[in-house]
Amino acid sequence: MLTVKILGSGCANCKKLEAIARDAATQAGVAANFVKVTDMQAIMAYDLLSTPGLVINDKLVSSGRIPTVAEVQGWLASA
């Protein structure tokens, strides 16, 4: 099972990113464990310049923007 982390303060963009990531996993039939990371110390450990951030299996794949469902599916497939 993949671990997908949403990095951010819980803002609207963070919630939107989580919804897109969940949709992508569901559509791709990928089992994933979703974790929200709101602690700034933990977020900074990922060398993130701006939130929201998306981490799949401890690899930062997106930061500072909302990726498309197709982009997230690609990252999930290659994880």
C-alpha positions in Angstrom: 0.0 0.0 0.0 1.2 3.5 -0.9 1.5 6.3 1.6 0.3 9.6 0.3 1.0 12.7 2.4 -0.7 16.1 2.0 1.6 18.8 3.3 0.0 22.0 4.4 -1.8 24.1 7.0 -5.2 22.7 6.1 -6.1 25.6 3.7 -8.6 25.4 0.9 -5.8 24.4 -1.6 -4.6 21.6 0.8 -8.2 20.2 0.9 -8.5 20.4 -2.9 -5.2 18.6 -3.3 -6.3 15.9 -1.0 -9.6 15.4 -2.9 -7.7 15.2 -6.2 -5.2 12.7 -4.8 -8.0 10.5 -3.4 -9.9 10.7 -6.7 -6.8 9.7 -8.6 -6.1 6.7 -6.3 -9.7 5.6 -6.6 -9.8 5.9 -10.4 -6.5 4.1 -10.7 -7.6 1.4 -8.3 -4.5 2.1 -6.1 -4.7 1.3 -2.4 -3.2 4.3 -0.5 -3.0 5.4 3.0 -3.7 9.2 3.2 -1.9 11.3 5.9 -2.4 15.0 6.5 0.8 16.7 7.7 0.2 20.1 9.2 3.2 20.4 11.5 5.6 23.0 10.0 8.7 21.2 11.2 7.6 18.0 9.5 6.7 19.9 6.3 10.1 21.6 6.2 11.8 18.3 6.4 10.6 17.7 2.8 12.5 20.7 1.5 9.2 22.2 0.4 9.2 25.8 -0.9 5.5 26.4 -0.8 2.4 24.5 0.2 0.4 22.5 -0.6 2.8 19.6 -1.1 2.2 16.1 -2.2 4.4 13.2 -1.0 4.1 9.7 -2.3 6.1 7.1 -0.3 8.3 9.8 1.2 9.1 11.3 -2.2 8.0 14.9 -2.8 6.3 15.0 -6.2 4.5 18.3 -6.2 4.7 21.6 -4.3 3.0 25.0 -4.4 0.3 24.0 -6.9 -2.7 21.8 -7.5 -1.8 19.0 -9.9 -4.4 17.4 -12.2 -5.9 14.0 -11.4 -4.0 12.6 -14.4 -0.7 13.9 -13.1 -1.3 12.3 -9.7 -2.3 9.0 -11.3 1.0 9.0 -13.2 2.9 9.6 -9.9 1.0 6.8 -8.2 1.7 4.4 -11.0 5.4 5.0 -10.9 5.6 4.9 -7.1 
